[in-house]
Amino acid sequence: MTTPNRYGYDDATLQGIINATETSLQQMAQLNQNVLNIQAMLPQVNNSTSGMKLATAIGEWSGDFNVVKNQLDGLNAKATGLLQTNRSANNDADSASNGR
């Protein structure tokens, strides 16, 4: 059984957050690559009004993608930092209780 630390998140919870954000970032990177591939083909396959609307939507996607990616990167960094703090605090507490 894992014991929660003073920050309220145990190591397993934080590791779950880290793993989930890393998986999401990988999946989003692949999706973004697919969208960029469509964007590259768009002028050749649809140079009409609907094609221009799609190009606009892809431009909005790119901006939104970067915002979400940066937020997930930030969440991952915070969870990683907190996990390191937890482990350091646990090691310090173990050392103190063992008289080291």
SETOR-377594 format. One record per residue: residue number from 1; residue in three letters; x, y, z negated of N, C-alpha, C in turn. Coordinates in Angstrom, 2 decimals, decimal comma. Each point is the difference from the previous one (the first is absolute). Example, Ala and Ser with C-alpha at 12.3 -4.5 7.8 and 13.67 -1.06 7.14 Angstrom:
   num   residu        nX        nY        nZ       caX       caY       caZ        cX        cY        cZ
     1      Ala     13,19     -5,69     -7,80     -0,89      1,19      0,00      0,90      1,20      0,00
     2      Ser     -0,35      1,05      0,72      0,82      1,19     -0,06     -0,77      1,09     -0,73
//
This chain:
   num   residu        nX        nY        nZ       caX       caY       caZ        cX        cY        cZ
     1      Met      0,84     -1,19      0,00     -0,84      1,19      0,00      0,88      1,24      0,00
     2      Thr     -0,31      0,92      0,86      0,76      1,25      0,02     -0,61      0,97     -1,00
     3      Thr      0,85      0,75     -0,62     -0,49      0,98     -0,97      0,05      1,37      0,63
     4      Pro     -1,07      0,78     -0,16      0,01      1,34      0,56      1,01      0,87     -0,74
     5      Asn      0,55      0,93      0,69      0,94      0,91     -0,65     -0,73      1,27     -0,40
     6      Arg      0,74      0,93     -0,48     -0,62      1,22     -0,49     -0,60      0,86      1,11
     7      Tyr      0,32     -0,28      1,26     -0,56      0,76      1,11     -1,31     -0,61      0,49
     8      Gly     -0,37     -1,18     -0,49     -1,27     -0,62      0,34      0,02     -0,92      1,21
     9      Tyr      1,12     -0,14      0,66      0,11     -0,89      1,17      1,07     -1,04     -0,28
    10      Asp     -0,39     -1,27      0,09      1,01     -1,03     -0,20      0,77     -0,23      1,30
    11      Asp      1,07     -0,76     -0,10      0,86     -0,23      1,17     -0,75     -0,65      1,15
    12      Ala     -0,89     -0,94     -0,32     -0,73     -0,71      1,06     -0,91      0,96      0,77
    13      Thr     -0,66      0,90     -0,71     -0,87      0,97      0,66      0,81      0,91      0,91
    14      Leu      1,11      0,50     -0,51      0,84      0,89      0,80      0,59     -0,73      1,21
    15      Gln      0,42     -1,24     -0,19      0,55     -0,76      1,12     -1,08     -0,24      1,04
    16      Gly     -1,24     -0,21     -0,45     -1,12     -0,16      0,93     -0,23      1,26      0,83
    17      Ile      0,09      1,16     -0,65     -0,14      1,28      0,72      1,12      0,17      1,01
    18      Ile      1,20     -0,31     -0,41      1,16      0,13      0,90     -0,17     -0,92      1,21
    19      Asn     -0,36     -1,25     -0,25     -0,18     -0,96      1,10     -1,13      0,43      0,94
    20      Ala     -1,10      0,47     -0,58     -1,15      0,40      0,82      0,34      1,21      0,86
    21      Thr      0,72      0,98     -0,56      0,34      1,17      0,81      0,99     -0,36      1,10
    22      Glu      0,95     -0,89     -0,31      0,96     -0,41      1,02     -0,70     -0,74      1,14
    23      Thr     -0,92     -0,90     -0,35     -0,76     -0,73      1,02     -0,84      0,97      0,84
    24      Ser     -0,66      0,92     -0,67     -0,83      0,98      0,72      0,84      0,86      0,93
    25      Leu      1,16      0,42     -0,46      0,88      0,81      0,84      0,46     -0,76      1,23
    26      Gln      0,30     -1,28     -0,16      0,41     -0,81      1,15     -1,14     -0,15      1,00
    27      Gln     -1,20     -0,28     -0,51     -1,15     -0,16      0,88     -0,34      1,32      0,70
    28      Met      0,08      1,10     -0,73     -0,28      1,30      0,59      1,03      0,36      1,06
    29      Ala      1,26     -0,36     -0,22      1,03      0,29      0,99     -0,30     -0,73      1,31
    30      Gln     -0,45     -1,25     -0,10     -0,35     -0,75      1,21     -1,20      0,62      0,69
    31      Leu     -1,01      0,37     -0,77     -1,18      0,65      0,57      0,38      1,31      0,67
    32      Asn      0,85      0,77     -0,66      0,43      1,28      0,58      0,74     -0,22      1,31
    33      Gln      0,81     -1,04      0,05      0,72     -0,30      1,25     -0,99     -0,34      1,11
    34      Asn     -1,04     -0,73     -0,32     -1,02     -0,31      1,00     -0,70      1,27      0,49
    35      Val     -0,31      0,90     -0,92     -0,63      1,27      0,39      0,95      0,81      0,89
    36      Leu      1,27      0,05     -0,35      0,97      0,74      0,81      0,15     -0,61      1,39
    37      Asn     -0,11     -1,32      0,09      0,06     -0,66      1,31     -1,18      0,42      0,86
    38      Ile     -1,18      0,09     -0,61     -1,18      0,46      0,74      0,20      1,45      0,45
    39      Gln      0,54      0,80     -0,89      0,25      1,42      0,32      0,93      0,13      1,20
    40      Ala      1,01     -0,85      0,06      0,95      0,06      1,12     -0,66     -0,39      1,32
    41      Met     -0,95     -0,93     -0,05     -0,67     -0,46      1,22     -1,15      0,91      0,42
    42      Leu     -0,51      0,77     -0,91     -1,23      0,75      0,22      0,02      0,88      1,25
    43      Pro      1,03      0,79      0,25     -0,04      0,86      1,19     -0,12     -0,79      1,31
    44      Gln      0,51     -1,22      0,01     -0,04     -0,81      1,22     -1,35     -0,69      0,20
    45      Val     -0,66     -0,35     -1,11     -1,22     -0,81      0,14     -1,29      0,79     -0,19
    46      Asn      0,08      1,18     -0,62     -1,23      0,76     -0,22      0,34      1,48     -0,10
    47      Asn      0,02      0,64      1,15      0,33      1,42      0,06     -1,26      0,84      0,18
    48      Ser     -1,06     -0,40     -0,70     -1,28      0,69      0,12     -0,30      0,74     -1,31
    49      Thr     -1,20      0,54     -0,08     -0,42      0,68     -1,22      0,04     -0,95     -1,19
    50      Ser     -0,47     -1,22      0,20      0,04     -0,96     -1,11      1,44     -0,34     -0,39
    51      Gly      0,88     -0,04      0,98      1,41     -0,24     -0,28      0,61      1,12     -0,83
    52      Met     -0,40      1,24      0,31      0,50      1,15     -0,78     -0,53     -0,04     -1,42
    53      Lys     -1,27     -0,41     -0,15     -0,57     -0,13     -1,35      0,74     -1,08     -0,79
    54      Leu      0,30     -1,10      0,67      0,73     -1,07     -0,65      1,41      0,46     -0,38
    55      Ala      0,63      0,77      0,87      1,33      0,53     -0,31     -0,05      0,90     -1,22
    56      Thr     -1,05      0,81     -0,12     -0,17      0,86     -1,17     -0,16     -0,85     -1,26
    57      Ala     -0,82     -1,04      0,10     -0,22     -0,89     -1,15      1,29     -0,70     -0,42
    58      Ile      0,81     -0,38      0,97      1,27     -0,64     -0,31      0,94      1,00     -0,67
    59      Gly     -0,03      1,24      0,43      0,79      1,03     -0,66     -0,40      0,18     -1,45
    60      Glu     -1,32     -0,03     -0,26     -0,48      0,08     -1,38      0,42     -1,23     -0,79
    61      Trp     -0,07     -1,16      0,65      0,43     -1,24     -0,64      1,45      0,13     -0,47
    62      Ser      0,85      0,51      0,87      1,43      0,09     -0,34      0,22      0,85     -1,25
    63      Gly     -0,71      1,12     -0,09      0,12      0,84     -1,19     -0,52     -0,70     -1,24
    64      Asp     -1,17     -0,63      0,13     -0,58     -0,71     -1,13      0,87     -1,18     -0,42
    65      Phe      0,54     -0,71      0,97      0,87     -1,14     -0,29      1,18      0,44     -0,85
    66      Asn      0,63      1,09      0,38      1,17      0,46     -0,75     -0,36      0,41     -1,43
    67      Val     -1,17      0,61     -0,19     -0,43      0,37     -1,35     -0,19     -1,25     -0,85
    68      Val     -0,71     -0,99      0,53     -0,26     -1,23     -0,75      1,30     -0,74     -0,27
    69      Lys      0,86     -0,08      0,99      1,29     -0,68     -0,18      0,81      0,66     -1,10
    70      Asn      0,06      1,31      0,01      0,75      0,72     -1,03     -0,60     -0,23     -1,38
    71      Gln     -1,32     -0,05     -0,09     -0,65     -0,24     -1,29      0,27     -1,42     -0,50
    72      Leu     -0,03     -0,97      0,90      0,33     -1,37     -0,40      1,46     -0,13     -0,40
    73      Asp      0,89      0,66      0,74      1,41      0,00     -0,37      0,18      0,60     -1,40
    74      Gly     -0,72      1,09     -0,28      0,09      0,64     -1,31     -0,53     -0,89     -1,10
    75      Leu     -1,12     -0,67      0,25     -0,56     -0,92     -0,99      0,98     -1,14     -0,26
    76      Asn      0,57     -0,52      1,05      0,97     -1,08     -0,15      1,20      0,45     -0,82
    77      Ala      0,51      1,19      0,28      1,15      0,51     -0,75     -0,33      0,20     -1,47
    78      Lys     -1,19      0,51     -0,29     -0,40      0,21     -1,40     -0,16     -1,34     -0,72
    79      Ala     -0,62     -0,97      0,66     -0,17     -1,32     -0,62      1,35     -0,67     -0,23
    80      Thr      0,90      0,14      0,97      1,34     -0,57     -0,15      0,74      0,66     -1,15
    81      Gly     -0,08      1,32     -0,09      0,65      0,71     -1,10     -0,57     -0,38     -1,35
    82      Leu     -1,31     -0,14     -0,09     -0,63     -0,39     -1,25      0,37     -1,43     -0,38
    83      Leu      0,07     -0,87      0,99      0,42     -1,38     -0,27      1,41     -0,03     -0,55
    84      Gln      0,89      0,79      0,59      1,38      0,07     -0,50      0,04      0,56     -1,42
    85      Thr     -0,84      1,01     -0,26     -0,07      0,57     -1,35     -0,51     -1,04     -0,99
    86      Asn     -1,04     -0,75      0,38     -0,52     -1,06     -0,86      1,08     -1,00     -0,35
    87      Arg      0,70     -0,45      1,01      1,02     -1,02     -0,22      1,15      0,54     -0,84
    88      Ser      0,36      1,23      0,23      1,06      0,62     -0,80     -0,44      0,15     -1,45
    89      Ala     -1,24      0,44     -0,21     -0,52      0,15     -1,36     -0,09     -1,35     -0,70
    90      Asn     -0,42     -1,02      0,73     -0,07     -1,34     -0,58      1,38     -0,50     -0,38
    91      Asn      1,00      0,23      0,87      1,35     -0,42     -0,29      0,55      0,76     -1,21
    92      Asp     -0,27      1,29     -0,07      0,45      0,80     -1,14     -0,64     -0,49     -1,29
    93      Ala     -1,30     -0,31      0,06     -0,71     -0,49     -1,19      0,54     -1,36     -0,42
    94      Asp      0,28     -0,87      0,97      0,56     -1,32     -0,31      1,37      0,15     -0,64
    95      Ser      0,81      0,88      0,55      1,34      0,22     -0,55     -0,08      0,53     -1,43
    96      Ala     -0,92      0,93     -0,22     -0,13      0,58     -1,34     -0,49     -1,05     -0,99
    97      Ser     -0,93     -0,85      0,42     -0,52     -1,01     -0,94      1,01     -1,09     -0,26
    98      Asn      0,94     -0,18      0,92      1,05     -1,01     -0,19      1,23      0,60     -0,69
    99      Gly     -0,05      1,26     -0,34      1,10      0,65     -0,71      1,19      0,33      0,87
   100      Arg     -0,23      0,15      1,28      1,12      0,34      0,92      0,12      1,46      0,20
//
